[in-house]
């Protein structure tokens, strides 16, 4: 994987670069902002500032491609002074300021506004992340409607459930849970094929994560997760009930289900969590 990081640096170091190579390098570089990346922590790479500076030099001519905007989102999140991320002493002293200023200049290009106006009318896989993150701010529109429209057509995409989470409040929760039931509780989806199991698992995880903020809501989904054959989903459901819903009054049927599932549990780790949950039922 180190070769991939080197390849990105080499591509961006060239005075000119084709669109194909630029977006190849962009995709590789984007992984470096995840500190769990197989390419390694960005801060551990002494060449990273130069690579990022080079990326911005090439990026201006690619606006308003949404992959460019997505990268500026990653840069802003990673180097935001309010985040307090420690940067190595051997990086240029003004690296953070320079990168954030470069991002601001790139985002200020006039091409972005009409691009986001089009994207909000018809979001696609290339624009949905940028729309959900902050793209709506460019045209002064809350992006919920666009993200919702996209999610309604891609209910098995866990990442879109992640993107819509920040926009869900009490008045939007009912509609979202109805969509979750359609995606997850249909008979033919309760025991998915291996090809779909992983994608549906991420949807389950995002729905259970969202329910952390709404104790007592979506109890049928939580119960379905407790009955899941997937031990990971059972653990997520138990943690939801034990930690995030510890003050919620559970229906009698739910309490009985917990006792029943705990008695049938065969995984030691899950059984241990059930034991803790049983103390409250």
C-alpha positions as CSV (number, residue, x, y, z in Angstrom):
1,X,0.0,0.0,0.0
2,X,3.0,2.3,0.4
3,X,3.4,2.1,-3.3
4,X,-0.1,3.5,-3.7
5,X,0.8,6.6,-1.6
6,X,4.0,7.0,-3.6
7,X,2.1,6.7,-6.9
8,X,-0.3,9.5,-5.8
9,X,2.7,11.7,-4.9
10,X,4.4,11.0,-8.2
11,X,1.2,11.8,-10.3
12,X,0.6,15.1,-8.5
13,X,4.2,16.2,-8.7
14,X,4.0,16.4,-12.5
15,X,3.7,19.9,-14.0
16,X,0.7,18.7,-15.9
17,X,-1.6,15.8,-15.4
18,X,-4.5,14.2,-17.2
19,X,-7.9,14.1,-15.7
20,X,-7.7,10.3,-15.4
21,X,-4.4,10.5,-13.4
22,X,-5.6,13.5,-11.4
23,X,-8.7,11.6,-10.1
24,X,-6.7,8.5,-9.6
25,X,-4.4,10.4,-7.4
26,X,-7.3,12.2,-5.7
27,X,-8.9,8.9,-4.8
28,X,-5.7,7.6,-3.3
29,X,-5.0,10.8,-1.4
30,X,-8.6,10.9,0.0
31,X,-7.9,7.7,1.9
32,X,-5.1,9.4,3.8
33,X,-7.5,11.5,5.9
34,X,-8.8,8.4,7.6
35,X,-6.3,7.6,10.4
36,X,-7.1,3.9,10.0
37,X,-6.1,4.0,6.3
38,X,-3.9,1.2,5.1
39,X,-1.8,4.0,3.5
40,X,-0.9,5.2,6.9
41,X,-1.6,8.3,9.0
42,X,-1.2,11.4,6.9
43,X,0.6,13.2,9.7
44,X,3.3,10.5,9.7
45,X,4.3,11.4,6.1
46,X,6.8,14.2,5.8
47,X,5.9,14.5,2.1
48,X,2.2,15.0,2.7
49,X,2.2,18.9,2.8
50,X,3.9,19.0,-0.6
51,X,1.5,16.5,-2.1
52,X,-1.5,18.4,-0.8
53,X,-0.1,21.7,-2.1
54,X,0.4,20.1,-5.5
55,X,-3.1,18.7,-5.4
56,X,-4.6,22.2,-5.0
57,X,-2.5,23.5,-7.9
58,X,-4.0,20.9,-10.2
59,X,-7.5,21.1,-8.7
60,X,-8.6,24.5,-9.8
61,X,-8.9,23.6,-13.4
62,X,-11.2,20.6,-12.5
63,X,-13.8,22.6,-10.7
64,X,-16.8,22.1,-10.4
65,X,-16.3,18.3,-10.3
66,X,-17.8,17.1,-7.1
67,X,-14.8,14.9,-6.4
68,X,-12.8,18.1,-6.0
69,X,-15.3,19.5,-3.6
70,X,-15.3,16.3,-1.6
71,X,-11.5,16.6,-1.1
72,X,-11.9,20.2,0.2
73,X,-14.4,18.8,2.7
74,X,-11.8,16.3,3.9
75,X,-9.1,19.0,4.1
76,X,-11.3,21.3,6.1
77,X,-12.3,18.6,8.5
78,X,-8.8,17.3,9.0
79,X,-7.0,20.7,9.4
80,X,-9.8,22.7,11.0
81,X,-8.0,24.7,13.8
82,X,-11.0,24.1,16.1
83,X,-10.4,20.3,15.9
84,X,-7.0,20.7,17.5
85,X,-5.3,18.0,15.5
86,X,-1.6,17.9,16.3
87,X,0.6,18.4,13.3
88,X,4.3,17.3,13.2
89,X,6.9,19.9,14.0
90,X,8.8,19.2,10.8
91,X,5.8,20.3,8.7
92,X,5.9,23.9,7.4
93,X,4.9,26.1,10.3
94,X,2.0,27.6,8.2
95,X,0.9,24.3,6.6
96,X,-2.6,24.4,8.3
97,X,-3.2,28.0,7.3
98,X,-2.0,27.5,3.8
99,X,-4.1,24.4,3.2
100,X,-7.3,26.0,4.6
101,X,-6.7,29.1,2.5
102,X,-6.2,27.1,-0.6
103,X,-9.4,25.2,0.1
104,X,-11.3,28.5,0.6
105,X,-10.0,29.9,-2.7
106,X,-10.9,26.7,-4.5
107,X,-14.4,26.8,-3.1
108,X,-14.9,30.4,-4.0
109,X,-14.7,29.8,-7.7
110,X,-18.0,30.9,-9.5
111,X,-18.4,27.5,-11.2
112,X,-19.6,25.9,-8.0
113,X,-23.0,27.6,-7.6
114,X,-24.6,26.5,-10.9
115,X,-23.0,23.0,-10.4
116,X,-24.7,22.7,-7.0
117,X,-28.0,24.1,-8.3
118,X,-28.0,21.2,-10.9
119,X,-26.9,18.7,-8.3
120,X,-29.6,19.6,-5.9
121,X,-32.2,19.1,-8.6
122,X,-30.8,15.6,-9.4
123,X,-28.3,14.2,-7.0
124,X,-26.2,11.3,-8.1
125,X,-23.5,9.1,-6.7
126,X,-20.8,11.6,-7.5
127,X,-22.6,14.6,-5.9
128,X,-24.5,13.2,-2.9
129,X,-21.6,13.4,-0.5
130,X,-20.8,17.0,-1.3
131,X,-24.5,17.9,-1.2
132,X,-25.0,16.3,2.3
133,X,-21.8,17.7,3.7
134,X,-22.1,21.4,3.0
135,X,-22.9,21.9,-0.7
136,X,-26.3,23.3,0.1
137,X,-24.7,26.3,1.7
138,X,-23.3,27.4,-1.7
139,X,-26.9,28.1,-2.9
140,X,-28.4,28.8,0.6
141,X,-30.6,25.6,0.6
142,X,-30.8,22.9,3.2
143,X,-29.8,19.7,1.4
144,X,-32.2,17.4,3.3
145,X,-34.7,17.2,0.4
146,X,-32.1,16.1,-2.1
147,X,-30.5,13.6,0.3
148,X,-33.9,12.2,1.1
149,X,-34.8,11.8,-2.6
150,X,-31.6,10.0,-3.2
151,X,-32.0,7.7,-0.2
152,X,-35.5,6.8,-1.2
153,X,-34.1,5.3,-4.3
154,X,-31.0,3.7,-2.7
155,X,-32.4,2.4,0.6
156,X,-29.8,-0.4,0.8
157,X,-26.8,2.0,0.7
158,X,-25.7,2.4,4.3
159,X,-23.5,5.4,3.5
160,X,-26.5,7.4,2.5
161,X,-28.2,6.6,5.8
162,X,-25.0,7.9,7.4
163,X,-25.2,11.1,5.4
164,X,-28.9,11.9,6.3
165,X,-28.5,11.2,10.0
166,X,-27.5,14.8,11.0
167,X,-30.7,16.2,9.3
168,X,-33.1,13.9,11.2
169,X,-35.2,15.4,14.1
170,X,-38.4,14.5,15.8
171,X,-40.6,15.6,13.0
172,X,-38.6,13.7,10.3
173,X,-38.1,10.6,12.3
174,X,-41.4,8.9,11.5
175,X,-40.9,9.1,7.8
176,X,-37.3,7.8,8.1
177,X,-38.4,4.9,10.2
178,X,-41.0,4.0,7.7
179,X,-38.3,3.9,5.0
180,X,-36.1,1.8,7.3
181,X,-38.8,-0.7,7.8
182,X,-39.3,-0.9,4.0
183,X,-35.6,-1.5,3.6
184,X,-35.0,-3.9,6.5
185,X,-38.2,-5.7,7.6
186,X,-39.6,-7.0,4.4
187,X,-39.8,-10.8,4.5
188,X,-37.4,-11.3,1.6
189,X,-34.8,-9.1,3.3
190,X,-34.9,-10.6,6.8
191,X,-32.5,-13.4,5.7
192,X,-30.5,-11.7,2.9
193,X,-28.3,-13.5,0.4
194,X,-24.5,-13.4,1.2
195,X,-24.1,-10.8,-1.7
196,X,-26.5,-8.4,0.0
197,X,-25.8,-9.2,3.6
198,X,-22.9,-6.8,4.0
199,X,-24.6,-3.8,2.5
200,X,-27.7,-4.4,4.6
201,X,-25.6,-4.8,7.7
202,X,-24.3,-1.2,7.2
203,X,-27.9,0.0,6.9
204,X,-28.8,-1.8,10.1
205,X,-25.8,-0.2,11.9
206,X,-26.7,3.3,10.7
207,X,-30.3,2.9,11.7
208,X,-29.4,1.7,15.2
209,X,-26.9,4.5,15.5
210,X,-29.5,7.0,14.6
211,X,-31.9,5.6,17.2
212,X,-29.5,6.3,19.9
213,X,-30.8,9.9,19.8
214,X,-34.5,8.8,20.0
215,X,-35.0,6.5,23.1
216,X,-38.1,4.3,22.7
217,X,-38.6,5.0,19.0
218,X,-38.4,2.3,16.3
219,X,-38.6,-0.5,18.9
220,X,-39.7,-3.0,16.2
221,X,-36.4,-2.4,14.4
222,X,-34.5,-2.9,17.6
223,X,-36.3,-6.1,18.4
224,X,-35.6,-7.4,14.8
225,X,-31.9,-6.7,15.4
226,X,-32.0,-8.6,18.7
227,X,-33.4,-11.6,16.8
228,X,-30.8,-11.3,14.0
229,X,-28.5,-14.2,13.1
230,X,-25.7,-11.6,13.0
231,X,-23.9,-11.3,16.3
232,X,-22.7,-7.9,15.5
233,X,-26.2,-6.6,15.1
234,X,-27.3,-8.2,18.3
235,X,-24.4,-6.4,20.0
236,X,-25.4,-3.1,18.5
237,X,-29.0,-3.6,19.7
238,X,-28.0,-4.6,23.2
239,X,-25.7,-1.6,23.5
240,X,-28.4,0.7,22.2
241,X,-30.8,-0.6,24.9
242,X,-28.2,-0.7,27.7
243,X,-26.4,2.5,27.2
244,X,-28.4,5.0,25.1
245,X,-31.9,3.9,26.1
246,X,-31.0,3.1,29.8
247,X,-33.7,5.5,31.0
248,X,-36.4,4.5,28.4
249,X,-39.4,2.5,29.6
250,X,-39.4,-0.7,27.5
251,X,-42.7,-2.4,26.5
252,X,-43.4,-5.7,28.3
253,X,-43.1,-7.6,24.9
254,X,-39.6,-6.1,24.4
255,X,-38.5,-7.1,27.9
256,X,-39.9,-10.6,27.4
257,X,-38.0,-10.8,24.0
258,X,-34.7,-9.8,25.7
259,X,-35.1,-12.6,28.2
260,X,-35.9,-15.1,25.4
261,X,-33.0,-14.0,23.2
262,X,-30.6,-14.1,26.2
263,X,-31.6,-17.7,26.9
264,X,-31.0,-18.7,23.3
265,X,-27.7,-16.8,22.9
266,X,-24.6,-19.0,22.1
267,X,-21.9,-16.4,21.5
268,X,-20.0,-15.7,24.8
269,X,-19.4,-12.1,24.1
270,X,-23.0,-11.4,23.2
271,X,-24.2,-13.4,26.2
272,X,-22.1,-11.3,28.5
273,X,-23.7,-8.2,27.1
274,X,-27.2,-9.8,27.5
275,X,-26.4,-10.5,31.1
276,X,-25.8,-6.8,31.7
277,X,-29.0,-5.9,29.9
278,X,-31.1,-8.4,31.9
279,X,-30.3,-6.5,35.0
280,X,-32.6,-3.7,33.9
281,X,-35.5,-5.9,32.7
